Amino acid sequence: MRTYVIATGILFALLAGAHVARMVFENPSLATDPVYLAITACAVMLAAWALLLVRGERKA
């Protein structure tokens, strides 16, 4: 289970990073699109959640 959480956390972090990079370098008007921002925010939250789960498993 730990490997799965790490893998999905990395994938969501990469997705969020790609979205931010696309907003900065390719099309700054994407920063005003609510759907695009919502998808980016969800990816960030899921990556953070995976990080918290992995950090919590080490302590237990």
C-alpha positions as CSV (number, residue, x, y, z in Angstrom):
1,M,0.0,0.0,0.0
2,R,2.9,2.4,0.8
3,T,4.3,2.0,-2.7
4,Y,1.0,2.8,-4.3
5,V,0.5,5.9,-2.2
6,I,4.0,7.1,-3.0
7,A,3.5,6.4,-6.8
8,T,0.2,8.2,-6.9
9,G,1.5,11.1,-4.8
10,I,4.4,11.6,-7.3
11,L,2.0,11.4,-10.3
12,F,-0.3,14.1,-8.8
13,A,2.7,16.3,-7.9
14,L,3.9,16.0,-11.5
15,L,0.4,16.8,-12.8
16,A,0.2,19.9,-10.6
17,G,3.7,21.0,-11.6
18,A,2.9,20.6,-15.3
19,H,-0.3,22.6,-14.9
20,V,1.6,25.4,-13.1
21,A,4.4,25.4,-15.7
22,R,1.8,25.5,-18.5
23,M,0.1,28.5,-16.8
24,V,3.4,30.3,-16.6
25,F,5.1,29.5,-19.9
26,E,2.5,28.6,-22.4
27,N,-0.8,30.4,-21.7
28,P,-1.1,32.8,-18.7
29,S,-4.9,33.2,-19.4
30,L,-5.3,29.6,-18.0
31,A,-4.9,31.2,-14.6
32,T,-8.4,32.7,-15.0
33,D,-10.1,29.5,-16.0
34,P,-11.9,28.1,-13.0
35,V,-12.0,24.5,-14.2
36,Y,-8.3,24.5,-14.9
37,L,-7.6,26.0,-11.5
38,A,-9.9,23.5,-9.8
39,I,-8.1,20.5,-11.4
40,T,-4.7,22.0,-10.4
41,A,-5.9,22.6,-6.8
42,C,-7.2,19.0,-6.6
43,A,-3.9,17.6,-7.9
44,V,-2.0,19.6,-5.3
45,M,-4.3,18.5,-2.5
46,L,-4.1,14.8,-3.5
47,A,-0.3,15.0,-3.6
48,A,-0.2,16.7,-0.2
49,W,-2.5,14.0,1.2
50,A,-0.3,11.3,-0.1
51,L,2.7,13.0,1.5
52,L,0.9,13.1,4.8
53,L,-0.1,9.4,4.6
54,V,3.4,8.4,3.8
55,R,4.9,10.5,6.7
56,G,2.2,9.1,9.0
57,E,3.0,5.4,8.1
58,R,6.7,5.9,9.1
59,K,5.8,6.9,12.6
60,A,3.4,4.1,13.2
